[in-house]
Amino acid sequence: MKRLAAAALLLATPLLAAVPAAPAGAADAQNGRAIAERWCAACHVVAEGRSGSDAAPPLPQIARNRAADQRWLRAWLTDPHPPMPNLNLSRSDIDDVVAYLERLAR
């Protein structure tokens, strides 16, 4: 019986290696929205139909701006310039906010 189990494991190992794994640390747009609502809503309109100040562009407008691609957004969120405060977001948080902005761009 042990030999049969060992043989089955040896046969299954290459099959398991061929199955693609889920992307590690896939971005979470819903968490990105929560981050934006917590940190950005004081100055930006975070979503369509929401209020915010007129001091900063609405996030949907930023999201639809083709010049603001993923690299630009990540760089800006990593090292923002005044008057935007440095939020000290983690890479994962930045990925989530970028995923949320991508969703708004649609």
DSSP file (Angstrom, degrees, kcal/mol; ACC not computed):
  #  RESIDUE AA STRUCTURE BP1 BP2  ACC     N-H-->O    O-->H-N    N-H-->O    O-->H-N    TCO  KAPPA ALPHA  PHI   PSI    X-CA   Y-CA   Z-CA
    1    1 A M     >        0   0    0      0, 0.0     4,-2.2     0, 0.0     5,-0.2   0.000 360.0 360.0 360.0 -40.4    0.0    0.0    0.0
    2    2 A K  H  >  +     0   0    0      1,-0.2     4,-2.4     2,-0.2     5,-0.2   0.884 360.0  52.3 -64.2 -37.3    2.8    2.4    0.8
    3    3 A R  H  > S+     0   0    0      2,-0.2     4,-2.6     1,-0.2    -1,-0.2   0.900 108.5  50.7 -65.0 -39.4    4.4    1.6   -2.6
    4    4 A L  H  > S+     0   0    0      2,-0.2     4,-2.3     1,-0.2    -2,-0.2   0.911 111.4  47.2 -64.5 -42.7    1.2    2.4   -4.3
    5    5 A A  H  X S+     0   0    0     -4,-2.2     4,-2.2     2,-0.2    -2,-0.2   0.906 113.0  49.2 -65.3 -41.5    0.8    5.8   -2.5
    6    6 A A  H  X S+     0   0    0     -4,-2.4     4,-2.3     2,-0.2    -2,-0.2   0.901 111.5  49.2 -64.9 -41.2    4.5    6.6   -3.3
    7    7 A A  H  X S+     0   0    0     -4,-2.6     4,-2.1     2,-0.2    -2,-0.2   0.904 110.5  50.4 -65.0 -41.2    4.0    5.8   -6.9
    8    8 A A  H  X S+     0   0    0     -4,-2.3     4,-2.1     2,-0.2    -2,-0.2   0.899 110.6  49.9 -63.5 -40.4    0.8    7.9   -7.1
    9    9 A L  H  X S+     0   0    0     -4,-2.2     4,-1.8     2,-0.2    -2,-0.2   0.907 110.2  50.0 -64.3 -42.5    2.7   10.8   -5.5
   10   10 A L  H  < S+     0   0    0     -4,-2.3    -2,-0.2     1,-0.2    -1,-0.2   0.873 113.5  46.0 -64.0 -37.3    5.5   10.5   -8.0
   11   11 A L  H  X S+     0   0    0     -4,-2.1     4,-0.6     1,-0.2    -1,-0.2   0.846 114.1  47.9 -73.5 -33.7    3.1   10.4  -10.9
   12   12 A A  H  X S+     0   0    0     -4,-2.1     4,-2.4    -5,-0.2     3,-0.2   0.768  93.4  77.0 -79.5 -26.2    1.1   13.4   -9.6
   13   13 A T  H  X S+     0   0    0     -4,-1.8     4,-1.9     1,-0.2    -1,-0.2   0.902  95.1  46.2 -56.2 -48.6    4.0   15.7   -8.9
   14   14 A P  H  > S+     0   0    0      0, 0.0     4,-1.0     0, 0.0    -1,-0.2   0.860 112.3  53.0 -64.3 -31.1    4.7   16.7  -12.6
   15   15 A L  H  X S+     0   0    0     -4,-0.6     4,-0.6    -3,-0.2     3,-0.3   0.901 108.4  49.1 -68.2 -40.2    0.9   17.3  -13.0
   16   16 A L  H >< S+     0   0    0     -4,-2.4     3,-0.9     1,-0.2    -1,-0.2   0.867 107.3  55.6 -66.8 -35.6    0.8   19.6  -10.0
   17   17 A A  H 3< S+     0   0    0     -4,-1.9    -1,-0.2     1,-0.2    -2,-0.2   0.781 103.0  56.7 -67.2 -25.7    3.8   21.5  -11.3
   18   18 A A  H 3< S+     0   0    0     -4,-1.0    -1,-0.2    -3,-0.3    -2,-0.2   0.647  84.7  94.6 -81.5 -14.8    2.0   22.2  -14.6
   19   19 A V  S << S-     0   0    0     -3,-0.9     2,-0.1    -4,-0.6    -4,-0.0  -0.668  83.1-121.2 -79.4 123.7   -1.0   23.8  -12.9
   20   20 A P        -     0   0    0      0, 0.0     2,-0.2     0, 0.0    -2,-0.1  -0.404  24.4-129.6 -67.2 138.7   -0.5   27.6  -12.8
   21   21 A A        -     0   0    0     -4,-0.1     3,-0.1     1,-0.1    -4,-0.0  -0.487  29.3 -95.3 -81.9 156.0   -0.5   29.1   -9.4
   22   22 A A        -     0   0    0     -2,-0.2    -1,-0.1     1,-0.1     3,-0.1  -0.437  56.4 -87.6 -65.5 146.1   -2.7   32.1   -8.5
   23   23 A P    >   -     0   0    0      0, 0.0     3,-1.1     0, 0.0     2,-0.3  -0.337  45.8-116.8 -59.1 132.2   -0.7   35.4   -8.9
   24   24 A A  T 3  S+     0   0    0      1,-0.3    -3,-0.0    -3,-0.1     0, 0.0  -0.536  92.8   1.1 -71.0 130.2    1.0   36.2   -5.6
   25   25 A G  T 3  S-     0   0    0     -2,-0.3    -1,-0.3     1,-0.2     3,-0.1   0.858  83.7-167.0  64.3  37.6   -0.2   39.4   -4.1
   26   26 A A    <   -     0   0    0     -3,-1.1    -1,-0.2     1,-0.1    70,-0.1  -0.299  31.2 -99.3 -57.6 140.5   -2.8   40.1   -6.8
   27   27 A A        -     0   0    0     68,-0.1     2,-0.6     1,-0.1    -1,-0.1  -0.302  28.5-144.4 -66.4 146.1   -4.1   43.7   -6.4
   28   28 A D     >  -     0   0    0     64,-0.3     4,-2.2     1,-0.1     3,-0.2  -0.900  11.9-171.7-116.7  99.7   -7.4   44.2   -4.6
   29   29 A A  H  > S+     0   0    0     -2,-0.6     4,-2.3     1,-0.2     5,-0.2   0.838  86.9  57.5 -61.7 -33.9   -9.4   47.0   -6.1
   30   30 A Q  H  > S+     0   0    0      2,-0.2     4,-1.9     1,-0.2    -1,-0.2   0.910 108.5  45.5 -64.9 -41.0  -12.0   46.9   -3.3
   31   31 A N  H  > S+     0   0    0     -3,-0.2     4,-2.6     2,-0.2    -2,-0.2   0.877 109.4  57.1 -67.0 -36.4   -9.2   47.5   -0.7
   32   32 A G  H  X S+     0   0    0     -4,-2.2     4,-2.5    64,-0.4    -2,-0.2   0.894 106.2  49.5 -59.7 -40.1   -7.9   50.2   -3.0
   33   33 A R  H  X S+     0   0    0     -4,-2.3     4,-2.8     2,-0.2    -1,-0.2   0.917 109.7  50.8 -64.3 -42.9  -11.2   51.9   -2.8
   34   34 A A  H  X S+     0   0    0     -4,-1.9     4,-2.0     2,-0.2    -2,-0.2   0.905 111.2  48.3 -62.0 -40.9  -11.2   51.6    1.0
   35   35 A I  H  X S+     0   0    0     -4,-2.6     4,-3.2     2,-0.2     5,-0.5   0.933 112.3  49.1 -63.0 -45.8   -7.7   53.2    1.1
   36   36 A A  H  X>S+     0   0    0     -4,-2.5     4,-2.2     1,-0.2     5,-1.3   0.901 111.3  49.3 -61.8 -41.5   -8.8   56.0   -1.2
   37   37 A E  H  <5S+     0   0    0     -4,-2.8    -1,-0.2     3,-0.2    -2,-0.2   0.869 116.8  42.7 -65.8 -35.0  -11.9   56.6    1.0
   38   38 A R  H  <5S+     0   0    0     -4,-2.0    -2,-0.2    -5,-0.2    -1,-0.2   0.917 131.6  18.4 -76.1 -44.6   -9.8   56.7    4.1
   39   39 A W  H  <5S+     0   0    0     -4,-3.2    -3,-0.2    -5,-0.2    -2,-0.2   0.722 129.4  36.9-104.3 -24.7   -6.8   58.8    2.9
   40   40 A C  T >X5S+     0   0    0     -4,-2.2     4,-3.0    -5,-0.5     3,-1.8   0.705  90.4  82.6-105.3 -23.1   -7.9   60.6   -0.3
   41   41 A A  T 34<S+     0   0    0     -5,-1.3    12,-0.3     1,-0.3    -1,-0.1   0.656  78.6  70.6 -66.0 -16.8  -11.5   61.7    0.3
   42   42 A A  T 34 S+     0   0    0      1,-0.1    -1,-0.3    10,-0.1    -2,-0.1   0.821 122.6  11.2 -67.0 -28.6  -10.6   64.8    2.3
   43   43 A C  T <4 S+     0   0    0     -3,-1.8    13,-0.8     1,-0.1     2,-0.3   0.704 124.4  55.3-118.0 -34.0   -9.3   66.4   -0.9
   44   44 A H  S  < S-     0   0    0     -4,-3.0     2,-0.6    -8,-0.2    -1,-0.1  -0.746  78.7-117.6-106.0 149.0  -10.4   64.2   -3.9
   45   45 A V        -     0   0    0     -2,-0.3    14,-3.1    11,-0.3     7,-0.2  -0.786  32.1-161.8 -74.3 123.7  -13.8   63.0   -5.0
   46   46 A V        +     0   0    0     -2,-0.6     2,-0.3     5,-0.4    -1,-0.2   0.842  61.7   6.4 -84.2 -35.1  -13.1   59.3   -4.7
   47   47 A A  S >  S-     0   0    0      4,-0.1     3,-1.9    -3,-0.1    -1,-0.2  -0.955  92.1 -75.2-145.3 161.1  -15.9   57.9   -6.9
   48   48 A E  T 3  S+     0   0    0     -2,-0.3     3,-0.1     1,-0.3    -2,-0.0  -0.280 117.9  21.8 -55.1 139.0  -18.6   59.2   -9.2
   49   49 A G  T 3  S+     0   0    0      1,-0.3     2,-0.3    -4,-0.0    -1,-0.3   0.493 100.4 113.2  81.5   2.2  -21.5   60.7   -7.3
   50   50 A R    <   -     0   0    0     -3,-1.9    -1,-0.3     1,-0.0     2,-0.2  -0.715  62.1-124.6-104.4 157.6  -19.4   61.4   -4.2
   51   51 A S        +     0   0    0     -2,-0.3    -5,-0.4    -3,-0.1     2,-0.3  -0.623  37.4 147.3 -98.5 162.1  -18.5   64.8   -2.9
   52   52 A G        -     0   0    0     -2,-0.2    -7,-0.2    -7,-0.2    -8,-0.1  -0.917  50.5 -65.6-168.9-175.1  -15.0   66.1   -2.1
   53   53 A S        -     0   0    0     -2,-0.3     3,-0.4   -12,-0.3    -8,-0.2  -0.403  33.0-129.6 -82.7 166.3  -13.1   69.4   -2.1
   54   54 A D  S    S+     0   0    0      1,-0.2    -1,-0.1    -2,-0.1   -10,-0.1   0.275  91.4  89.7 -95.1  11.5  -12.4   71.3   -5.3
   55   55 A A  S    S+     0   0    0    -12,-0.3    -1,-0.2     1,-0.1   -11,-0.1   0.702  91.2  35.3 -79.3 -20.6   -8.8   71.6   -4.4
   56   56 A A  S    S-     0   0    0    -13,-0.8   -11,-0.3    -3,-0.4     3,-0.1  -0.955  93.6 -96.5-135.1 151.0   -7.7   68.3   -6.1
   57   57 A P        -     0   0    0      0, 0.0    -4,-0.1     0, 0.0    -2,-0.1  -0.354  48.4-100.3 -66.1 146.4   -8.9   66.6   -9.2
   58   58 A P     >  -     0   0    0      0, 0.0     4,-2.0     0, 0.0     3,-0.5  -0.366  27.5-122.4 -62.8 144.2  -11.5   63.8   -8.8
   59   59 A L  H  > S+     0   0    0    -14,-3.1     4,-3.0     1,-0.2     5,-0.2   0.869 111.8  58.0 -59.0 -38.2  -10.0   60.3   -8.8
   60   60 A P  H  > S+     0   0    0      0, 0.0     4,-1.7     0, 0.0    -1,-0.2   0.894 107.0  49.3 -59.7 -35.3  -12.2   59.2  -11.7
   61   61 A Q  H  > S+     0   0    0     -3,-0.5     4,-0.7     2,-0.2    -2,-0.2   0.916 112.1  47.0 -67.1 -43.0  -10.7   62.1  -13.7
   62   62 A I  H >< S+     0   0    0     -4,-2.0     3,-0.9     1,-0.2     6,-0.2   0.916 110.8  53.5 -61.7 -42.6   -7.2   61.0  -12.8
   63   63 A A  H 3< S+     0   0    0     -4,-3.0    -1,-0.2     1,-0.3    -2,-0.2   0.849 109.5  47.1 -62.9 -35.2   -8.1   57.4  -13.6
   64   64 A R  H 3< S+     0   0    0     -4,-1.7     2,-0.8    -5,-0.2    -1,-0.3   0.560  85.3 104.8 -85.2  -8.0   -9.2   58.4  -17.1
   65   65 A N    X<  -     0   0    0     -3,-0.9     3,-1.6    -4,-0.7    40,-0.0  -0.645  60.6-156.8 -76.1 111.4   -6.2   60.5  -17.8
   66   66 A R  T 3  S+     0   0    0     -2,-0.8    -1,-0.2     1,-0.3     3,-0.1   0.729  90.3  64.1 -64.8 -22.1   -4.1   58.4  -20.2
   67   67 A A  T 3  S+     0   0    0      1,-0.2     2,-1.5     2,-0.1    -1,-0.3   0.763  89.2  72.6 -71.1 -23.0   -0.9   60.2  -19.2
   68   68 A A  S <  S+     0   0    0     -3,-1.6    -1,-0.2    -6,-0.2    -3,-0.1  -0.539  73.5 166.4 -90.7  69.7   -1.4   58.8  -15.7
   69   69 A D     >  -     0   0    0     -2,-1.5     4,-2.8    -3,-0.1     5,-0.2  -0.151  54.3 -87.5 -77.3 179.3   -0.4   55.3  -16.5
   70   70 A Q  H  > S+     0   0    0      1,-0.2     4,-2.8     2,-0.2     5,-0.2   0.884 127.4  50.7 -57.6 -42.2    0.4   52.6  -13.9
   71   71 A R  H  > S+     0   0    0      2,-0.2     4,-2.5     1,-0.2    -1,-0.2   0.933 112.5  46.4 -63.0 -44.1    4.1   53.6  -13.6
   72   72 A W  H  > S+     0   0    0      2,-0.2     4,-2.8     1,-0.2    -2,-0.2   0.936 113.7  48.4 -63.0 -46.2    3.2   57.2  -13.1
   73   73 A L  H  X S+     0   0    0     -4,-2.8     4,-2.7     1,-0.2     5,-0.2   0.921 112.7  47.8 -60.8 -45.0    0.6   56.4  -10.5
   74   74 A R  H  X S+     0   0    0     -4,-2.8     4,-1.9    -5,-0.2    -1,-0.2   0.919 113.1  48.3 -63.0 -42.7    2.9   54.1   -8.6
   75   75 A A  H  X S+     0   0    0     -4,-2.5     4,-2.3    -5,-0.2    -2,-0.2   0.924 112.9  48.2 -63.0 -43.9    5.7   56.6   -8.7
   76   76 A W  H  < S+     0   0    0     -4,-2.8    -2,-0.2     1,-0.2    -1,-0.2   0.917 113.5  46.2 -64.0 -43.7    3.4   59.4   -7.5
   77   77 A L  H  < S+     0   0    0     -4,-2.7    12,-0.5     1,-0.2    10,-0.3   0.790 113.2  50.8 -70.9 -26.9    1.9   57.3   -4.7
   78   78 A T  H  < S+     0   0    0     -4,-1.9    -2,-0.2     1,-0.2    -1,-0.2   0.890 131.7  12.2 -74.4 -40.3    5.4   56.2   -3.6
   79   79 A D  S  < S-     0   0    0     -4,-2.3    -1,-0.2    -5,-0.2    -2,-0.2  -0.593  82.7-172.8-139.6  73.2    6.8   59.7   -3.5
   80   80 A P        -     0   0    0      0, 0.0    -3,-0.1     0, 0.0     6,-0.1  -0.260  15.1-135.6 -69.8 156.8    4.1   62.3   -3.7
   81   81 A H    >   -     0   0    0      1,-0.1     3,-1.7     4,-0.1    -2,-0.0  -0.844  42.1 -52.4-111.4 148.7    4.8   66.0   -4.0
   82   82 A P  T 3  S+     0   0    0      0, 0.0    -1,-0.1     0, 0.0     0, 0.0  -0.216 117.5  37.5 -54.7 147.2    3.2   68.8   -2.0
   83   83 A P  T 3  S+     0   0    0      0, 0.0     0, 0.0     0, 0.0     0, 0.0  -0.990 108.7  76.2 -87.0   1.2    0.5   69.7   -1.5
   84   84 A M  S <  S-     0   0    0     -3,-1.7     2,-0.0     1,-0.1     3,-0.0  -0.568  84.8-125.0 -74.0 130.9   -0.3   66.0   -1.4
   85   85 A P        -     0   0    0      0, 0.0     2,-0.8     0, 0.0    -4,-0.1  -0.352  22.8-105.9 -72.2 155.0    0.8   64.4    1.9
   86   86 A N        -     0   0    0      1,-0.2    -8,-0.1    -7,-0.1    -9,-0.1  -0.739  33.9-172.8 -79.8 113.3    3.2   61.4    2.0
   87   87 A L        -     0   0    0     -2,-0.8    -1,-0.2   -10,-0.3    -9,-0.1   0.575  26.7-136.4 -86.4  -9.6    0.8   58.6    3.0
   88   88 A N        -     0   0    0    -11,-0.2     2,-0.2     1,-0.2   -10,-0.1   0.926  35.0-177.0  52.4  49.5    3.6   56.1    3.4
   89   89 A L        -     0   0    0    -12,-0.5    -1,-0.2     1,-0.1     2,-0.1  -0.499  24.2-118.8 -76.3 145.7    1.6   53.4    1.6
   90   90 A S     >  -     0   0    0     -2,-0.2     4,-2.5     1,-0.1     5,-0.2  -0.320  29.1-105.5 -73.5 165.8    3.0   49.9    1.3
   91   91 A R  H  > S+     0   0    0      1,-0.2     4,-2.6     2,-0.2     5,-0.2   0.897 124.1  52.1 -59.4 -39.7    3.6   48.4   -2.2
   92   92 A S  H  > S+     0   0    0      2,-0.2     4,-2.2     1,-0.2   -64,-0.3   0.916 109.0  49.0 -63.5 -43.5    0.6   46.3   -1.7
   93   93 A D  H  > S+     0   0    0      2,-0.2     4,-2.5     1,-0.2    -2,-0.2   0.911 111.2  50.2 -62.0 -42.5   -1.5   49.3   -0.8
   94   94 A I  H  X S+     0   0    0     -4,-2.5     4,-2.7     1,-0.2     5,-0.2   0.921 109.4  51.0 -62.5 -44.2   -0.3   51.2   -3.9
   95   95 A D  H  X S+     0   0    0     -4,-2.6     4,-2.3     1,-0.2    -1,-0.2   0.900 110.9  49.5 -58.3 -40.4   -1.1   48.2   -6.1
   96   96 A D  H  X S+     0   0    0     -4,-2.2     4,-2.1     2,-0.2   -64,-0.4   0.909 111.1  47.7 -66.9 -42.3   -4.6   48.1   -4.6
   97   97 A V  H  X S+     0   0    0     -4,-2.5     4,-2.6     2,-0.2    -2,-0.2   0.912 112.1  50.2 -64.9 -41.7   -5.1   51.8   -5.2
   98   98 A V  H  X S+     0   0    0     -4,-2.7     4,-2.4     2,-0.2    -2,-0.2   0.902 109.4  51.5 -62.8 -40.5   -3.9   51.5   -8.8
   99   99 A A  H  X S+     0   0    0     -4,-2.3     4,-1.8    -5,-0.2    -1,-0.2   0.897 110.0  49.8 -62.3 -39.7   -6.3   48.6   -9.3
  100  100 A Y  H  X S+     0   0    0     -4,-2.1     4,-2.1     2,-0.2    -2,-0.2   0.922 110.2  49.6 -64.7 -43.6   -9.1   50.7   -8.0
  101  101 A L  H  X S+     0   0    0     -4,-2.6     4,-1.6     1,-0.2    -2,-0.2   0.881 108.2  54.0 -63.7 -37.2   -8.1   53.6  -10.3
  102  102 A E  H  X S+     0   0    0     -4,-2.4     4,-0.6     1,-0.2    -1,-0.2   0.892 107.6  50.8 -62.4 -38.6   -8.0   51.1  -13.2
  103  103 A R  H >< S+     0   0    0     -4,-1.8     3,-0.9     1,-0.2    -2,-0.2   0.895 108.8  51.4 -65.4 -39.1  -11.6   50.1  -12.3
  104  104 A L  H 3< S+     0   0    0     -4,-2.1    -1,-0.2     1,-0.2    -2,-0.2   0.809 100.8  63.7 -66.3 -28.8  -12.7   53.8  -12.3
  105  105 A A  H 3<        0   0    0     -4,-1.6    -1,-0.2     1,-0.3    -2,-0.2   0.702 360.0 360.0 -70.3 -19.0  -11.2   54.3  -15.7
  106  106 A R    <<        0   0    0     -3,-0.9    -1,-0.3    -4,-0.6    -2,-0.1   0.485 360.0 360.0 -73.5 360.0  -13.6   51.8  -17.4
